[in-house]
Amino acid sequence: MKRAIASVFGVLLIFSCASLPLVDDAQMNEMGAEAFEDIKSKEQIETSAYLNKYVKCVANNILDVTQDNTGVEKWEIVVFRNNAVNAFALPGGKIGVYTGLLQVAKNQHQLAAVIGHEVGHVIKQHGKARVQTAMVTEGLLSVVQGASENPMVAQALGLGAQYGVMLPFSRSHETEADEVGIKLMAMAGFDPQESVKLWQNMAAAGGDKPPELMSTHPSDSTRIKDLQSNMTDALALRQAAQSQGKNPSCQ
């Protein structure tokens, strides 16, 4: 970050007062925005009006039922022309979807499952927890740099694949993001049962080389079982959403 020196003094002050967080929401939002700009400068942005409209339709339906208390007023959604089966969401209200994902997420419901999951990581502040851990374990100066200067920051934000390194979210973070994701998609009116089909598609598409989403996200019978265990509640949420007129038709 450009305010690296000031940030270091701020962090030193924070360490002297255990009741304060190591990183505040504004700092996380700045990290996320900086990382997103770096990715946009390196990746090819999809110009297809159809694909952009489709992805943004799904994402905006999810965001309409998302409560973000980190100071984000408007989310930015970008489609990248890349065959990687991948998507991500960042603090600061940033969502990236790779066109390769659209070959595996076969319909709007399955895409909603992925976007809901990634947004779940953000609203539960999993990246923030990882950055705070990194500050303690890796040192102060390195973490105040942006993702482009320090891959550790990118890893903590959940962008390992984009920078050639892998640091999966913890099992507890993944489970929580799954729970939030299936709830968000259902509240938006998408079919939560498609979340199970999505991960089955991921497994089938993997072969000897799993998709990026599976490389950094555990995908096994336990995950599917966990999703199914939340299905009754999710279906009830969808029914309530539909009764309120929420019936997404993203094509």
N, C-alpha and C positions, 0 to 999 in steps of 0.2 A: 504493500500500500504506500501511497505517497506520503502519508503522515506517519511513517515508520517510527521516527524518533519519538514523536509525541505519544504514539501508541505504546512504546516500550515503557516510558515513564508512567503512563496510565496503568499498564499491567503491573508494574512494580508496586504502585499504590494499591492495586487490587489485592495483590498477594499479602499486603499488610493488614487487610481487612477481610477475613474469611467469609463474612456474611454477604459479600458482593460477588456477582458472577465474574468469571475470568474474561468473558467476551459478551458484550451486549448485543442486542438485536440489530442496532444500526451498523455495528462492525460486521456482523454476519451478513447483513444485506449488502454491504459494500463488497465483501469478499465474493459473494455470489454473483453480483453484477459484473465485477472485474473478470471473474472466471468465464462468465458467459460471453463477454465481449471478446475475450481471447479465443474462445472456441469459434465464434462467428468469423473471426479474422482468418482462421485456419481451415474451416470446413466450407464446403460448397453449399450455399443456401438454395433450397428447392424453390423454383419460381412457378411451378404449376399452380394455377389458380384453384383448380379442382382439389388437389391434395391439401393445399393450405386451408381451404374452406372446410374440408372434411375434418382435418386434425383439430382445427380451432373450434369447430362445432362441438366435438367431443370434449375437448379440454374446457371450454367455457361452461358447458353444462356441469362438469365436475366442480369448477371453481365457483359456480353460482351457489353451491351448497357447502362451500368450504369456509370455515372460520379461521382466519389467519390473524393472530394478535401480535405480529411482529412489525407492524407499521407499513405493510405493503398495501398500496392503494390500487394498483393495477398490475396484472401479470402480463409478461411478454411471452409469446408462444412462437417458436421458430421450428420449421421443418428443414432438416438437413438432408441433402441428396447423398446418401451413403448407404451401402448395402449392409452395414452392421445392423444386427437385430438389437436395437438399443434405444433407450429413452432415459431422460433424467429430469429432475426438478431441483432448483437451487434456491437458497435463501435470497430474498430480494425479489421474489416473484418471477422466476425464470423457468421456462419449460422448453426442453429440446426433444424432438422426436425424429428418429432416423427413418428414412424411407424403407430400409430393410425390415423394420419392425412390422410394416404394413403387409408384408408377405406371410407373416406368422400370426399376427393379430387379425383374424379373418373378417371381423365385422366391428361395428361401432361399440358393441358391448365388450369385446375382448380388448380393444384399444383403451376403453374406459377403465378396465381393470388395471392395465399398466400405468396409465396416467394417475389414477387414484392411488395406487401403491406409491409411486414416486412423490406425489404431493403429500402423502402420508408421512414420508420421511421428513419433509420440510416442516409441516405444521406440528409435528412431534419433536422438532428440533434435534434430530439425531445428528446432523452435521455439526451443530453447536457443541454437543456433548463430545464428539470426536475431536473437534478443534481444541476444546479445553483440555482434553487428555493429551493431545499433541503438545500443547504449550508446556505442560508439566514434564512430559517424558522427553521431548526433543529440544526444549529451550525456548526462550522468549523471542530472540531476534528472528529466528527462522519462520515462526508462525505468522508474524505480522507482515511478511511478504505475501504477495498475491500468488495465485495458482500458477501463473506463467513463470514466475521466478522460482517457485518451490513446489515440486510435485507433491510434497507432504500435505500441503494445503489442499491441493486438488483431491488427494485421496480422502482426506477428512471430509470434504464436501460431497464425496460419493462420485467423483469424476475420474477414478483410477484408470478405467479403460481408455478414456480420451487422452491420457498422458502416458500410456504405455506401462502403467503399474497397476497392481491389484491390491485392494484392501477392502474385503467384503464387510458389509455391515454385520454387526453381531446378530446371532440368532434371535435374541430378544427384540432387537430393532426390526429385523425382518418380519417377525411375527406380528409386532405392533403395526408395522406399515401395511401388512396384509389385512389386518383387522380394520384399520382405518380405510384402506382402499376399497374393500368390499362394501363398507358402510357408505362411503361417499358415492360410489357408482349406483348403489341401490337408492339412495336419497335423491339422486339425479334422475332416476327413472330407468336406468340401464338394468339389464338382466344379470344379477349376481352369479347365476349358475354358469355363465359364460367364463367366469374367472377360472374355474376348474378346467374347462376346455382349453383355455389359453395356455395354461402350464403344461397340459398334455401336448399341445401343439409345439411348445418350446422343446419338450423332450424329444418329440418325433423329428424336429428340425435339426437337433443337435448332431447326431451321428458321432463321428470320432472327434469333432471339434464343436463344442457347445456354443450357442449364441452368446454374445457379450452379456446379456441379461442373466443368463444362467451361470456364467463364469463368476459373476460378482454377487449373485443371489442364489441361495440354495433352492433347488427345485427337486423335490423328491416326494415320496408317498406321504411323508409327515406334513409337508406344506399343503398338499391337496386335502389331506385329512383335516388339517386345521381349518381350511377354507370351508369344507363341508360342515364342520362343527358349528360354524357361524351362519350357515345358510338359512335356517329357519327365521332367525331375526332379520337377516338381510332381505329375505323375500317379503317379510312383513313391512319393512321400510319401503321397499319398492311399491308394494300395493298402496301404501299410504301416499307415496309420491304420485302415483298414477291417478289416484282419486283427486289429487290437487291439480291435475292437468299436465303433469310432467311426463311426457312421452317423447323422448328425443328421437329425431329422425335425421341422423347425420349420414349423408351419402356422398 
